[in-house]
Amino acid sequence: MIHVLLHVAVPWVLSVIFFRRKWIKAWLIMLLTLLVDLDHLLATPIYDANRCSIGFHPLHHPGLFVVYMVLMFVPKTRLIGLGLCIHMALDSIDCQMNQGVWFV
């Protein structure tokens, strides 16, 4: 449950601090990047609390992290890239806490 709350709270904190004038828009865009979890629908079972999503789900592939980081440096996709990088970082922390690895 804490993991899910962090996916909402971390983008909110960063939006309020770094995007003060448009924090609601910034926060909502970063929340929309949670749609990256739609790739969980391809797994059986769809949800497994002990599974590390990094390296298991297609959109959570470590090779895509570079793409997500590049998106942060393009002004029009900055918030999307930031949201995706936050998401992957939180999922990596979850893997570390649950399995003792950063990604599989």
C-alpha positions as MATLAB code, in Angstrom:
seq = 'MIHVLLHVAVPWVLSVIFFRRKWIKAWLIMLLTLLVDLDHLLATPIYDANRCSIGFHPLHHPGLFVVYMVLMFVPKTRLIGLGLCIHMALDSIDCQMNQGVWFV';
ca = [
       0.000    0.000    0.000;
       2.835    2.401    0.811;
       4.313    1.701   -2.621;
       1.101    2.861   -4.324;
       0.899    5.962   -2.123;
       4.460    6.871   -3.080;
       3.508    6.714   -6.766;
       1.028    9.513   -6.020;
       2.898   11.450   -3.321;
       6.355   11.748   -4.900;
       5.081   13.361   -8.128;
       2.883   15.661   -6.030;
       5.824   16.836   -3.911;
       8.003   17.426   -6.975;
       5.154   19.245   -8.735;
       4.601   21.590   -5.814;
       8.323   22.299   -5.412;
       9.489   22.589   -9.027;
       6.359   23.484  -11.007;
       4.634   25.907   -8.616;
       2.678   27.888  -11.199;
       1.312   24.789  -12.919;
       1.668   22.198  -10.178;
      -1.763   20.618  -10.766;
      -1.099   20.139  -14.479;
       2.403   18.797  -13.772;
       1.092   16.405  -11.119;
      -1.707   15.101  -13.351;
       0.673   14.487  -16.259;
       3.034   12.588  -13.988;
       0.093   10.607  -12.587;
      -0.899    9.646  -16.130;
       2.455    7.905  -16.471;
       1.038    5.300  -14.085;
      -0.551    3.937  -17.252;
       2.821    2.282  -17.852;
       1.499   -0.340  -15.436;
      -0.966   -1.524  -18.072;
       1.773   -3.949  -19.088;
       0.960   -5.832  -15.875;
      -2.184   -7.040  -17.660;
       0.050   -9.224  -19.834;
       1.314  -11.211  -16.837;
      -0.152  -14.244  -15.131;
      -1.092  -13.595  -12.412;
      -1.710   -9.917  -13.166;
      -0.525   -8.909   -9.691;
       2.072  -10.665   -7.591;
       3.267   -8.761   -4.531;
       6.591  -10.615   -4.526;
       7.372  -10.129   -8.221;
       9.887   -7.522   -9.322;
       8.300   -5.630  -12.186;
      11.652   -4.282  -13.397;
      12.810   -6.585  -16.153;
       9.622   -8.659  -16.020;
       7.019   -6.422  -17.632;
       7.730   -5.075  -21.157;
       7.437   -1.353  -20.325;
       9.551   -1.880  -17.196;
      12.539   -3.157  -19.176;
      15.842   -1.603  -18.025;
      16.708   -0.763  -21.639;
      13.735    1.589  -21.784;
      15.024    3.565  -18.796;
      17.392    5.388  -21.152;
      14.434    6.419  -23.311;
      12.546    7.612  -20.237;
      15.569    9.656  -19.128;
      15.948   11.230  -22.573;
      12.278   12.283  -22.434;
      13.127   14.390  -19.365;
      15.467   16.562  -21.435;
      12.954   17.351  -24.182;
      10.829   20.292  -22.981;
       7.548   18.977  -24.426;
       7.992   15.532  -22.848;
       9.810   16.563  -19.661;
       6.942   15.743  -17.288;
       6.231   12.413  -18.977;
       9.886   11.444  -18.702;
      10.053   12.607  -15.109;
       6.923   10.651  -14.206;
       8.267    7.500  -15.860;
      11.661    7.841  -14.175;
      10.027    8.344  -10.778;
       7.877    5.282  -11.426;
      10.852    3.105  -12.383;
      12.879    4.349   -9.416;
      10.058    3.519   -7.002;
       9.576    0.105   -8.593;
      13.333   -0.525   -8.326;
      13.237    0.355   -4.636;
      10.300   -2.015   -4.236;
      12.346   -4.799   -5.878;
      15.205   -4.088   -3.484;
      12.955   -4.191   -0.450;
      11.018   -7.318   -1.481;
      13.722   -9.412   -3.143;
      17.041   -7.812   -2.281;
      17.793   -6.952   -5.923;
      17.458   -3.673   -7.813;
      16.090   -5.433  -10.883;
      16.026   -8.943  -12.296;
];
